[in-house]
Amino acid sequence: MTEWKPLRVVEGLPLLGGEGRYRVRSRSEHGVLLEITYPAGVASPVHSHDHDSHVHLMSGHVTGTLGGEAVELRAGEVVVHPRGVPHSVVAVTGSTWLEFKSPPTIPLA
């Protein structure tokens, strides 16, 4: 597991209301599992990816959008952000999630 790194942008767009942090939990040539945390009030702008992201909220409460529809997650719930579908995330409370991205979107070095 790597050390925590600051998370200030997503898909080249700055986070809103502060910054989060992330670390790599595991990775292979087929995907990467990140642990991500946002303090309360931090949000991502609407964005999309060229990969699928499976998100499992471990703690906290987040809201957001997925394909223009409202989404709300509480600890233990899961959502998939499919490739190319616009979405956003807002931490209602301090929140931590695991996010599996396939194919991986960060260098494997």
BELNOR-V383996 format. One record per run of one state. SS is the DSSP state (~ for helix, > for strand, _ for the rest). FROM is the first residue (numbers start at 1). LEN is the number of residues. If there is no record, write none. Layout:
# BELNOR-V383996
ss: (SS:SS)
from: (FROM:FROM)
len: (LEN:LEN)
This chain:
# BELNOR-V383996
ss: (_:>:_:>:_:>:_:>:_:>:_:>:_:>:_:>:_:>:_:>:_:>:_:>:_:>:_:>:_)
from: (1:5:8:9:11:13:15:16:17:20:29:31:39:43:44:47:48:52:60:61:67:69:75:78:82:87:92:95:103)
len: (4:3:1:2:2:2:1:1:3:9:2:8:4:1:3:1:4:8:1:6:2:6:3:4:5:5:3:8:7)
